[in-house]
Amino acid sequence: MPRALPKESQLRPDLSLGKRQLKDIIGVVHNCVAREHGFRCGIQFRTDSSNQLDPVGIESELLALEIALQD
């Protein structure tokens, strides 16, 4: 990230990897650490939020992204 995000701030990021795309995922900034070229921010996704559309589908897609990144 080009700038730090305040801890506990809410956001709705979009994620993509190859053809996989997730949009409007509810998340909260868990931590944000300065790095050489910006900031690395840890986001805790809140798929169980009552505002999250298709929580089961989002949870499934997040797991698939996680697995794909491990390969």
mmCIF file of the N, C-alpha and C atoms, coordinates in Angstrom:
data_MODEL
# 
_entry.id   MODEL 
# 
loop_
_atom_site.group_PDB 
_atom_site.id 
_atom_site.type_symbol 
_atom_site.label_atom_id 
_atom_site.label_alt_id 
_atom_site.label_comp_id 
_atom_site.label_asym_id 
_atom_site.label_entity_id 
_atom_site.label_seq_id 
_atom_site.pdbx_PDB_ins_code 
_atom_site.Cartn_x 
_atom_site.Cartn_y 
_atom_site.Cartn_z 
_atom_site.occupancy 
_atom_site.B_iso_or_equiv 
_atom_site.pdbx_formal_charge 
_atom_site.auth_seq_id 
_atom_site.auth_comp_id 
_atom_site.auth_asym_id 
_atom_site.auth_atom_id 
_atom_site.pdbx_PDB_model_num 
ATOM 1   N N  . MET A 1 1  ? 0.841   -1.170  0.000   1.00 0.00 ? 1  MET A N  1 
ATOM 2   C CA . MET A 1 1  ? 0.000   0.000   0.000   1.00 0.00 ? 1  MET A CA 1 
ATOM 3   C C  . MET A 1 1  ? 0.888   1.236   0.000   1.00 0.00 ? 1  MET A C  1 
ATOM 4   N N  . PRO A 1 2  ? 0.462   2.289   -0.652  1.00 0.00 ? 2  PRO A N  1 
ATOM 5   C CA . PRO A 1 2  ? 1.251   3.511   -0.663  1.00 0.00 ? 2  PRO A CA 1 
ATOM 6   C C  . PRO A 1 2  ? 1.186   4.290   0.658   1.00 0.00 ? 2  PRO A C  1 
ATOM 7   N N  . ARG A 1 3  ? 0.172   4.027   1.464   1.00 0.00 ? 3  ARG A N  1 
ATOM 8   C CA . ARG A 1 3  ? 0.049   4.733   2.748   1.00 0.00 ? 3  ARG A CA 1 
ATOM 9   C C  . ARG A 1 3  ? -0.483  3.770   3.805   1.00 0.00 ? 3  ARG A C  1 
ATOM 10  N N  . ALA A 1 4  ? -0.247  4.115   5.057   1.00 0.00 ? 4  ALA A N  1 
ATOM 11  C CA . ALA A 1 4  ? -0.719  3.278   6.163   1.00 0.00 ? 4  ALA A CA 1 
ATOM 12  C C  . ALA A 1 4  ? -2.234  3.389   6.291   1.00 0.00 ? 4  ALA A C  1 
ATOM 13  N N  . LEU A 1 5  ? -2.854  2.301   6.674   1.00 0.00 ? 5  LEU A N  1 
ATOM 14  C CA . LEU A 1 5  ? -4.286  2.294   6.973   1.00 0.00 ? 5  LEU A CA 1 
ATOM 15  C C  . LEU A 1 5  ? -4.447  2.155   8.478   1.00 0.00 ? 5  LEU A C  1 
ATOM 16  N N  . PRO A 1 6  ? -5.334  2.919   9.096   1.00 0.00 ? 6  PRO A N  1 
ATOM 17  C CA . PRO A 1 6  ? -5.515  2.829   10.545  1.00 0.00 ? 6  PRO A CA 1 
ATOM 18  C C  . PRO A 1 6  ? -6.041  1.458   10.962  1.00 0.00 ? 6  PRO A C  1 
ATOM 19  N N  . LYS A 1 7  ? -5.480  0.943   12.046  1.00 0.00 ? 7  LYS A N  1 
ATOM 20  C CA . LYS A 1 7  ? -5.936  -0.336  12.584  1.00 0.00 ? 7  LYS A CA 1 
ATOM 21  C C  . LYS A 1 7  ? -7.422  -0.246  12.911  1.00 0.00 ? 7  LYS A C  1 
ATOM 22  N N  . GLU A 1 8  ? -8.132  -1.322  12.640  1.00 0.00 ? 8  GLU A N  1 
ATOM 23  C CA . GLU A 1 8  ? -9.573  -1.459  12.871  1.00 0.00 ? 8  GLU A CA 1 
ATOM 24  C C  . GLU A 1 8  ? -10.432 -0.682  11.871  1.00 0.00 ? 8  GLU A C  1 
ATOM 25  N N  . SER A 1 9  ? -9.816  -0.035  10.869  1.00 0.00 ? 9  SER A N  1 
ATOM 26  C CA . SER A 1 9  ? -10.655 0.626   9.873   1.00 0.00 ? 9  SER A CA 1 
ATOM 27  C C  . SER A 1 9  ? -11.297 -0.430  8.975   1.00 0.00 ? 9  SER A C  1 
ATOM 28  N N  . GLN A 1 10 ? -12.520 -0.172  8.578   1.00 0.00 ? 10 GLN A N  1 
ATOM 29  C CA . GLN A 1 10 ? -13.254 -1.105  7.740   1.00 0.00 ? 10 GLN A CA 1 
ATOM 30  C C  . GLN A 1 10 ? -13.029 -0.766  6.277   1.00 0.00 ? 10 GLN A C  1 
ATOM 31  N N  . LEU A 1 11 ? -12.982 -1.804  5.450   1.00 0.00 ? 11 LEU A N  1 
ATOM 32  C CA . LEU A 1 11 ? -12.837 -1.609  4.025   1.00 0.00 ? 11 LEU A CA 1 
ATOM 33  C C  . LEU A 1 11 ? -13.533 -2.727  3.282   1.00 0.00 ? 11 LEU A C  1 
ATOM 34  N N  . ARG A 1 12 ? -13.672 -2.539  1.996   1.00 0.00 ? 12 ARG A N  1 
ATOM 35  C CA . ARG A 1 12 ? -14.339 -3.517  1.141   1.00 0.00 ? 12 ARG A CA 1 
ATOM 36  C C  . ARG A 1 12 ? -13.483 -3.733  -0.111  1.00 0.00 ? 12 ARG A C  1 
ATOM 37  N N  . PRO A 1 13 ? -12.374 -4.457  0.032   1.00 0.00 ? 13 PRO A N  1 
ATOM 38  C CA . PRO A 1 13 ? -11.465 -4.625  -1.106  1.00 0.00 ? 13 PRO A CA 1 
ATOM 39  C C  . PRO A 1 13 ? -11.987 -5.610  -2.146  1.00 0.00 ? 13 PRO A C  1 
ATOM 40  N N  . ASP A 1 14 ? -11.427 -5.508  -3.338  1.00 0.00 ? 14 ASP A N  1 
ATOM 41  C CA . ASP A 1 14 ? -11.613 -6.487  -4.395  1.00 0.00 ? 14 ASP A CA 1 
ATOM 42  C C  . ASP A 1 14 ? -10.299 -7.258  -4.504  1.00 0.00 ? 14 ASP A C  1 
ATOM 43  N N  . LEU A 1 15 ? -10.377 -8.555  -4.721  1.00 0.00 ? 15 LEU A N  1 
ATOM 44  C CA . LEU A 1 15 ? -9.190  -9.395  -4.874  1.00 0.00 ? 15 LEU A CA 1 
ATOM 45  C C  . LEU A 1 15 ? -9.262  -10.118 -6.206  1.00 0.00 ? 15 LEU A C  1 
ATOM 46  N N  . SER A 1 16 ? -8.115  -10.335 -6.818  1.00 0.00 ? 16 SER A N  1 
ATOM 47  C CA . SER A 1 16 ? -8.096  -11.122 -8.043  1.00 0.00 ? 16 SER A CA 1 
ATOM 48  C C  . SER A 1 16 ? -6.775  -11.880 -8.143  1.00 0.00 ? 16 SER A C  1 
ATOM 49  N N  . LEU A 1 17 ? -6.868  -13.030 -8.741  1.00 0.00 ? 17 LEU A N  1 
ATOM 50  C CA . LEU A 1 17 ? -5.703  -13.862 -9.016  1.00 0.00 ? 17 LEU A CA 1 
ATOM 51  C C  . LEU A 1 17 ? -6.048  -14.653 -10.266 1.00 0.00 ? 17 LEU A C  1 
ATOM 52  N N  . GLY A 1 18 ? -5.363  -14.347 -11.364 1.00 0.00 ? 18 GLY A N  1 
ATOM 53  C CA . GLY A 1 18 ? -5.707  -14.994 -12.625 1.00 0.00 ? 18 GLY A CA 1 
ATOM 54  C C  . GLY A 1 18 ? -7.148  -14.668 -12.994 1.00 0.00 ? 18 GLY A C  1 
ATOM 55  N N  . LYS A 1 19 ? -7.945  -15.697 -13.232 1.00 0.00 ? 19 LYS A N  1 
ATOM 56  C CA . LYS A 1 19 ? -9.346  -15.491 -13.593 1.00 0.00 ? 19 LYS A CA 1 
ATOM 57  C C  . LYS A 1 19 ? -10.267 -15.378 -12.382 1.00 0.00 ? 19 LYS A C  1 
ATOM 58  N N  . ARG A 1 20 ? -9.740  -15.654 -11.214 1.00 0.00 ? 20 ARG A N  1 
ATOM 59  C CA . ARG A 1 20 ? -10.553 -15.546 -9.987  1.00 0.00 ? 20 ARG A CA 1 
ATOM 60  C C  . ARG A 1 20 ? -10.679 -14.085 -9.579  1.00 0.00 ? 20 ARG A C  1 
ATOM 61  N N  . GLN A 1 21 ? -11.901 -13.668 -9.319  1.00 0.00 ? 21 GLN A N  1 
ATOM 62  C CA . GLN A 1 21 ? -12.124 -12.298 -8.865  1.00 0.00 ? 21 GLN A CA 1 
ATOM 63  C C  . GLN A 1 21 ? -13.178 -12.288 -7.771  1.00 0.00 ? 21 GLN A C  1 
ATOM 64  N N  . LEU A 1 22 ? -12.854 -11.618 -6.695  1.00 0.00 ? 22 LEU A N  1 
ATOM 65  C CA . LEU A 1 22 ? -13.786 -11.426 -5.585  1.00 0.00 ? 22 LEU A CA 1 
ATOM 66  C C  . LEU A 1 22 ? -13.978 -9.930  -5.416  1.00 0.00 ? 22 LEU A C  1 
ATOM 67  N N  . LYS A 1 23 ? -15.207 -9.511  -5.310  1.00 0.00 ? 23 LYS A N  1 
ATOM 68  C CA . LYS A 1 23 ? -15.489 -8.082  -5.204  1.00 0.00 ? 23 LYS A CA 1 
ATOM 69  C C  . LYS A 1 23 ? -16.256 -7.778  -3.934  1.00 0.00 ? 23 LYS A C  1 
ATOM 70  N N  . ASP A 1 24 ? -15.925 -6.623  -3.356  1.00 0.00 ? 24 ASP A N  1 
ATOM 71  C CA . ASP A 1 24 ? -16.690 -6.072  -2.237  1.00 0.00 ? 24 ASP A CA 1 
ATOM 72  C C  . ASP A 1 24 ? -16.703 -7.005  -1.019  1.00 0.00 ? 24 ASP A C  1 
ATOM 73  N N  . ILE A 1 25 ? -15.522 -7.470  -0.626  1.00 0.00 ? 25 ILE A N  1 
ATOM 74  C CA . ILE A 1 25 ? -15.391 -8.340  0.538   1.00 0.00 ? 25 ILE A CA 1 
ATOM 75  C C  . ILE A 1 25 ? -15.265 -7.449  1.780   1.00 0.00 ? 25 ILE A C  1 
ATOM 76  N N  . ILE A 1 26 ? -16.014 -7.727  2.790   1.00 0.00 ? 26 ILE A N  1 
ATOM 77  C CA . ILE A 1 26 ? -15.951 -6.928  4.008   1.00 0.00 ? 26 ILE A CA 1 
ATOM 78  C C  . ILE A 1 26 ? -14.718 -7.336  4.807   1.00 0.00 ? 26 ILE A C  1 
ATOM 79  N N  . GLY A 1 27 ? -13.914 -6.352  5.182   1.00 0.00 ? 27 GLY A N  1 
ATOM 80  C CA . GLY A 1 27 ? -12.708 -6.621  5.944   1.00 0.00 ? 27 GLY A CA 1 
ATOM 81  C C  . GLY A 1 27 ? -12.388 -5.505  6.916   1.00 0.00 ? 27 GLY A C  1 
ATOM 82  N N  . VAL A 1 28 ? -11.488 -5.810  7.844   1.00 0.00 ? 28 VAL A N  1 
ATOM 83  C CA . VAL A 1 28 ? -11.031 -4.857  8.846   1.00 0.00 ? 28 VAL A CA 1 
ATOM 84  C C  . VAL A 1 28 ? -9.509  -4.929  8.875   1.00 0.00 ? 28 VAL A C  1 
ATOM 85  N N  . VAL A 1 29 ? -8.863  -3.771  8.950   1.00 0.00 ? 29 VAL A N  1 
ATOM 86  C CA . VAL A 1 29 ? -7.403  -3.731  9.023   1.00 0.00 ? 29 VAL A CA 1 
ATOM 87  C C  . VAL A 1 29 ? -6.967  -4.288  10.379  1.00 0.00 ? 29 VAL A C  1 
ATOM 88  N N  . HIS A 1 30 ? -6.201  -5.372  10.335  1.00 0.00 ? 30 HIS A N  1 
ATOM 89  C CA . HIS A 1 30 ? -5.720  -6.035  11.551  1.00 0.00 ? 30 HIS A CA 1 
ATOM 90  C C  . HIS A 1 30 ? -4.375  -5.449  11.983  1.00 0.00 ? 30 HIS A C  1 
ATOM 91  N N  . ASN A 1 31 ? -3.518  -5.150  11.001  1.00 0.00 ? 31 ASN A N  1 
ATOM 92  C CA . ASN A 1 31 ? -2.222  -4.518  11.276  1.00 0.00 ? 31 ASN A CA 1 
ATOM 93  C C  . ASN A 1 31 ? -1.728  -3.843  10.006  1.00 0.00 ? 31 ASN A C  1 
ATOM 94  N N  . CYS A 1 32 ? -0.786  -2.948  10.171  1.00 0.00 ? 32 CYS A N  1 
ATOM 95  C CA . CYS A 1 32 ? -0.196  -2.255  9.028   1.00 0.00 ? 32 CYS A CA 1 
ATOM 96  C C  . CYS A 1 32 ? 1.249   -1.927  9.393   1.00 0.00 ? 32 CYS A C  1 
ATOM 97  N N  . VAL A 1 33 ? 2.185   -2.447  8.597   1.00 0.00 ? 33 VAL A N  1 
ATOM 98  C CA . VAL A 1 33 ? 3.604   -2.341  8.915   1.00 0.00 ? 33 VAL A CA 1 
ATOM 99  C C  . VAL A 1 33 ? 4.334   -1.651  7.770   1.00 0.00 ? 33 VAL A C  1 
ATOM 100 N N  . ALA A 1 34 ? 5.212   -0.707  8.112   1.00 0.00 ? 34 ALA A N  1 
ATOM 101 C CA . ALA A 1 34 ? 6.012   -0.016  7.108   1.00 0.00 ? 34 ALA A CA 1 
ATOM 102 C C  . ALA A 1 34 ? 7.021   -0.986  6.496   1.00 0.00 ? 34 ALA A C  1 
ATOM 103 N N  . ARG A 1 35 ? 7.152   -0.924  5.189   1.00 0.00 ? 35 ARG A N  1 
ATOM 104 C CA . ARG A 1 35 ? 8.132   -1.705  4.438   1.00 0.00 ? 35 ARG A CA 1 
ATOM 105 C C  . ARG A 1 35 ? 8.963   -0.740  3.590   1.00 0.00 ? 35 ARG A C  1 
ATOM 106 N N  . GLU A 1 36 ? 9.930   -1.255  2.888   1.00 0.00 ? 36 GLU A N  1 
ATOM 107 C CA . GLU A 1 36 ? 10.825  -0.408  2.098   1.00 0.00 ? 36 GLU A CA 1 
ATOM 108 C C  . GLU A 1 36 ? 10.084  0.447   1.063   1.00 0.00 ? 36 GLU A C  1 
ATOM 109 N N  . HIS A 1 37 ? 9.074   -0.111  0.435   1.00 0.00 ? 37 HIS A N  1 
ATOM 110 C CA . HIS A 1 37 ? 8.377   0.599   -0.650  1.00 0.00 ? 37 HIS A CA 1 
ATOM 111 C C  . HIS A 1 37 ? 6.910   0.843   -0.334  1.00 0.00 ? 37 HIS A C  1 
ATOM 112 N N  . GLY A 1 38 ? 6.569   1.075   0.917   1.00 0.00 ? 38 GLY A N  1 
ATOM 113 C CA . GLY A 1 38 ? 5.174   1.329   1.269   1.00 0.00 ? 38 GLY A CA 1 
ATOM 114 C C  . GLY A 1 38 ? 4.792   0.619   2.560   1.00 0.00 ? 38 GLY A C  1 
ATOM 115 N N  . PHE A 1 39 ? 3.579   0.127   2.602   1.00 0.00 ? 39 PHE A N  1 
ATOM 116 C CA . PHE A 1 39 ? 3.061   -0.529  3.798   1.00 0.00 ? 39 PHE A CA 1 
ATOM 117 C C  . PHE A 1 39 ? 2.454   -1.877  3.455   1.00 0.00 ? 39 PHE A C  1 
ATOM 118 N N  . ARG A 1 40 ? 2.637   -2.821  4.350   1.00 0.00 ? 40 ARG A N  1 
ATOM 119 C CA . ARG A 1 40 ? 2.002   -4.136  4.232   1.00 0.00 ? 40 ARG A CA 1 
ATOM 120 C C  . ARG A 1 40 ? 0.896   -4.162  5.275   1.00 0.00 ? 40 ARG A C  1 
ATOM 121 N N  . CYS A 1 41 ? -0.332  -4.322  4.809   1.00 0.00 ? 41 CYS A N  1 
ATOM 122 C CA . CYS A 1 41 ? -1.484  -4.297  5.712   1.00 0.00 ? 41 CYS A CA 1 
ATOM 123 C C  . CYS A 1 41 ? -2.137  -5.667  5.766   1.00 0.00 ? 41 CYS A C  1 
ATOM 124 N N  . GLY A 1 42 ? -2.361  -6.146  6.971   1.00 0.00 ? 42 GLY A N  1 
ATOM 125 C CA . GLY A 1 42 ? -3.068  -7.404  7.176   1.00 0.00 ? 42 GLY A CA 1 
ATOM 126 C C  . GLY A 1 42 ? -4.559  -7.121  7.306   1.00 0.00 ? 42 GLY A C  1 
ATOM 127 N N  . ILE A 1 43 ? -5.337  -7.789  6.481   1.00 0.00 ? 43 ILE A N  1 
ATOM 128 C CA . ILE A 1 43 ? -6.783  -7.591  6.477   1.00 0.00 ? 43 ILE A CA 1 
ATOM 129 C C  . ILE A 1 43 ? -7.451  -8.850  7.023   1.00 0.00 ? 43 ILE A C  1 
ATOM 130 N N  . GLN A 1 44 ? -8.327  -8.671  7.972   1.00 0.00 ? 44 GLN A N  1 
ATOM 131 C CA . GLN A 1 44 ? -9.110  -9.791  8.498   1.00 0.00 ? 44 GLN A CA 1 
ATOM 132 C C  . GLN A 1 44 ? -10.488 -9.696  7.848   1.00 0.00 ? 44 GLN A C  1 
ATOM 133 N N  . PHE A 1 45 ? -10.808 -10.692 7.028   1.00 0.00 ? 45 PHE A N  1 
ATOM 134 C CA . PHE A 1 45 ? -12.089 -10.673 6.328   1.00 0.00 ? 45 PHE A CA 1 
ATOM 135 C C  . PHE A 1 45 ? -13.217 -11.056 7.280   1.00 0.00 ? 45 PHE A C  1 
ATOM 136 N N  . ARG A 1 46 ? -14.328 -10.390 7.143   1.00 0.00 ? 46 ARG A N  1 
ATOM 137 C CA . ARG A 1 46 ? -15.498 -10.614 7.997   1.00 0.00 ? 46 ARG A CA 1 
ATOM 138 C C  . ARG A 1 46 ? -16.629 -11.200 7.160   1.00 0.00 ? 46 ARG A C  1 
ATOM 139 N N  . THR A 1 47 ? -16.406 -12.416 6.691   1.00 0.00 ? 47 THR A N  1 
ATOM 140 C CA . THR A 1 47 ? -17.407 -13.058 5.834   1.00 0.00 ? 47 THR A CA 1 
ATOM 141 C C  . THR A 1 47 ? -18.691 -13.360 6.588   1.00 0.00 ? 47 THR A C  1 
ATOM 142 N N  . ASP A 1 48 ? -18.635 -13.363 7.908   1.00 0.00 ? 48 ASP A N  1 
ATOM 143 C CA . ASP A 1 48 ? -19.830 -13.634 8.704   1.00 0.00 ? 48 ASP A CA 1 
ATOM 144 C C  . ASP A 1 48 ? -20.654 -12.377 8.982   1.00 0.00 ? 48 ASP A C  1 
ATOM 145 N N  . SER A 1 49 ? -20.217 -11.233 8.441   1.00 0.00 ? 49 SER A N  1 
ATOM 146 C CA . SER A 1 49 ? -20.942 -9.981  8.634   1.00 0.00 ? 49 SER A CA 1 
ATOM 147 C C  . SER A 1 49 ? -22.317 -10.070 7.972   1.00 0.00 ? 49 SER A C  1 
ATOM 148 N N  . SER A 1 50 ? -23.304 -9.486  8.613   1.00 0.00 ? 50 SER A N  1 
ATOM 149 C CA . SER A 1 50 ? -24.653 -9.476  8.035   1.00 0.00 ? 50 SER A CA 1 
ATOM 150 C C  . SER A 1 50 ? -24.703 -8.637  6.761   1.00 0.00 ? 50 SER A C  1 
ATOM 151 N N  . ASN A 1 51 ? -23.692 -7.795  6.531   1.00 0.00 ? 51 ASN A N  1 
ATOM 152 C CA . ASN A 1 51 ? -23.629 -6.974  5.317   1.00 0.00 ? 51 ASN A CA 1 
ATOM 153 C C  . ASN A 1 51 ? -22.931 -7.662  4.153   1.00 0.00 ? 51 ASN A C  1 
ATOM 154 N N  . GLN A 1 52 ? -22.322 -8.827  4.400   1.00 0.00 ? 52 GLN A N  1 
ATOM 155 C CA . GLN A 1 52 ? -21.591 -9.527  3.349   1.00 0.00 ? 52 GLN A CA 1 
ATOM 156 C C  . GLN A 1 52 ? -22.562 -10.268 2.441   1.00 0.00 ? 52 GLN A C  1 
ATOM 157 N N  . LEU A 1 53 ? -22.520 -9.932  1.155   1.00 0.00 ? 53 LEU A N  1 
ATOM 158 C CA . LEU A 1 53 ? -23.333 -10.654 0.187   1.00 0.00 ? 53 LEU A CA 1 
ATOM 159 C C  . LEU A 1 53 ? -22.711 -12.022 -0.072  1.00 0.00 ? 53 LEU A C  1 
ATOM 160 N N  . ASP A 1 54 ? -23.509 -13.060 -0.152  1.00 0.00 ? 54 ASP A N  1 
ATOM 161 C CA . ASP A 1 54 ? -23.073 -14.430 -0.442  1.00 0.00 ? 54 ASP A CA 1 
ATOM 162 C C  . ASP A 1 54 ? -21.899 -14.870 0.432   1.00 0.00 ? 54 ASP A C  1 
ATOM 163 N N  . PRO A 1 55 ? -22.080 -14.883 1.764   1.00 0.00 ? 55 PRO A N  1 
ATOM 164 C CA . PRO A 1 55 ? -20.959 -15.230 2.650   1.00 0.00 ? 55 PRO A CA 1 
ATOM 165 C C  . PRO A 1 55 ? -20.386 -16.620 2.409   1.00 0.00 ? 55 PRO A C  1 
ATOM 166 N N  . VAL A 1 56 ? -21.208 -17.590 2.074   1.00 0.00 ? 56 VAL A N  1 
ATOM 167 C CA . VAL A 1 56 ? -20.707 -18.949 1.826   1.00 0.00 ? 56 VAL A CA 1 
ATOM 168 C C  . VAL A 1 56 ? -19.849 -18.969 0.564   1.00 0.00 ? 56 VAL A C  1 
ATOM 169 N N  . GLY A 1 57 ? -20.308 -18.306 -0.479  1.00 0.00 ? 57 GLY A N  1 
ATOM 170 C CA . GLY A 1 57 ? -19.547 -18.249 -1.729  1.00 0.00 ? 57 GLY A CA 1 
ATOM 171 C C  . GLY A 1 57 ? -18.235 -17.501 -1.555  1.00 0.00 ? 57 GLY A C  1 
ATOM 172 N N  . ILE A 1 58 ? -18.269 -16.390 -0.826  1.00 0.00 ? 58 ILE A N  1 
ATOM 173 C CA . ILE A 1 58 ? -17.057 -15.606 -0.579  1.00 0.00 ? 58 ILE A CA 1 
ATOM 174 C C  . ILE A 1 58 ? -16.050 -16.430 0.222   1.00 0.00 ? 58 ILE A C  1 
ATOM 175 N N  . GLU A 1 59 ? -16.517 -17.110 1.251   1.00 0.00 ? 59 GLU A N  1 
ATOM 176 C CA . GLU A 1 59 ? -15.634 -17.951 2.079   1.00 0.00 ? 59 GLU A CA 1 
ATOM 177 C C  . GLU A 1 59 ? -14.976 -19.029 1.218   1.00 0.00 ? 59 GLU A C  1 
ATOM 178 N N  . SER A 1 60 ? -15.754 -19.644 0.354   1.00 0.00 ? 60 SER A N  1 
ATOM 179 C CA . SER A 1 60 ? -15.234 -20.689 -0.531  1.00 0.00 ? 60 SER A CA 1 
ATOM 180 C C  . SER A 1 60 ? -14.186 -20.131 -1.493  1.00 0.00 ? 60 SER A C  1 
ATOM 181 N N  . GLU A 1 61 ? -14.453 -18.979 -2.074  1.00 0.00 ? 61 GLU A N  1 
ATOM 182 C CA . GLU A 1 61 ? -13.516 -18.370 -3.006  1.00 0.00 ? 61 GLU A CA 1 
ATOM 183 C C  . GLU A 1 61 ? -12.238 -17.898 -2.307  1.00 0.00 ? 61 GLU A C  1 
ATOM 184 N N  . LEU A 1 62 ? -12.362 -17.374 -1.084  1.00 0.00 ? 62 LEU A N  1 
ATOM 185 C CA . LEU A 1 62 ? -11.168 -16.978 -0.326  1.00 0.00 ? 62 LEU A CA 1 
ATOM 186 C C  . LEU A 1 62 ? -10.283 -18.191 -0.059  1.00 0.00 ? 62 LEU A C  1 
ATOM 187 N N  . LEU A 1 63 ? -10.896 -19.310 0.305   1.00 0.00 ? 63 LEU A N  1 
ATOM 188 C CA . LEU A 1 63 ? -10.126 -20.545 0.532   1.00 0.00 ? 63 LEU A CA 1 
ATOM 189 C C  . LEU A 1 63 ? -9.429  -20.989 -0.752  1.00 0.00 ? 63 LEU A C  1 
ATOM 190 N N  . ALA A 1 64 ? -10.135 -20.909 -1.876  1.00 0.00 ? 64 ALA A N  1 
ATOM 191 C CA . ALA A 1 64 ? -9.533  -21.294 -3.155  1.00 0.00 ? 64 ALA A CA 1 
ATOM 192 C C  . ALA A 1 64 ? -8.353  -20.383 -3.499  1.00 0.00 ? 64 ALA A C  1 
ATOM 193 N N  . LEU A 1 65 ? -8.482  -19.076 -3.235  1.00 0.00 ? 65 LEU A N  1 
ATOM 194 C CA . LEU A 1 65 ? -7.363  -18.155 -3.472  1.00 0.00 ? 65 LEU A CA 1 
ATOM 195 C C  . LEU A 1 65 ? -6.173  -18.491 -2.589  1.00 0.00 ? 65 LEU A C  1 
ATOM 196 N N  . GLU A 1 66 ? -6.458  -18.792 -1.336  1.00 0.00 ? 66 GLU A N  1 
ATOM 197 C CA . GLU A 1 66 ? -5.387  -19.144 -0.393  1.00 0.00 ? 66 GLU A CA 1 
ATOM 198 C C  . GLU A 1 66 ? -4.632  -20.379 -0.875  1.00 0.00 ? 66 GLU A C  1 
ATOM 199 N N  . ILE A 1 67 ? -5.364  -21.372 -1.310  1.00 0.00 ? 67 ILE A N  1 
ATOM 200 C CA . ILE A 1 67 ? -4.744  -22.607 -1.799  1.00 0.00 ? 67 ILE A CA 1 
ATOM 201 C C  . ILE A 1 67 ? -3.928  -22.325 -3.052  1.00 0.00 ? 67 ILE A C  1 
ATOM 202 N N  . ALA A 1 68 ? -4.472  -21.525 -3.966  1.00 0.00 ? 68 ALA A N  1 
ATOM 203 C CA . ALA A 1 68 ? -3.768  -21.197 -5.204  1.00 0.00 ? 68 ALA A CA 1 
ATOM 204 C C  . ALA A 1 68 ? -2.464  -20.450 -4.917  1.00 0.00 ? 68 ALA A C  1 
ATOM 205 N N  . LEU A 1 69 ? -2.456  -19.598 -3.898  1.00 0.00 ? 69 LEU A N  1 
ATOM 206 C CA . LEU A 1 69 ? -1.248  -18.848 -3.565  1.00 0.00 ? 69 LEU A CA 1 
ATOM 207 C C  . LEU A 1 69 ? -0.175  -19.726 -2.922  1.00 0.00 ? 69 LEU A C  1 
ATOM 208 N N  . GLN A 1 70 ? -0.567  -20.855 -2.359  1.00 0.00 ? 70 GLN A N  1 
ATOM 209 C CA . GLN A 1 70 ? 0.392   -21.755 -1.727  1.00 0.00 ? 70 GLN A CA 1 
ATOM 210 C C  . GLN A 1 70 ? 1.119   -22.611 -2.760  1.00 0.00 ? 70 GLN A C  1 
ATOM 211 N N  . ASP A 1 71 ? 0.558   -22.766 -3.929  1.00 0.00 ? 71 ASP A N  1 
ATOM 212 C CA . ASP A 1 71 ? 1.169   -23.603 -4.971  1.00 0.00 ? 71 ASP A CA 1 
ATOM 213 C C  . ASP A 1 71 ? 2.363   -22.945 -5.599  1.00 0.00 ? 71 ASP A C  1 
# 
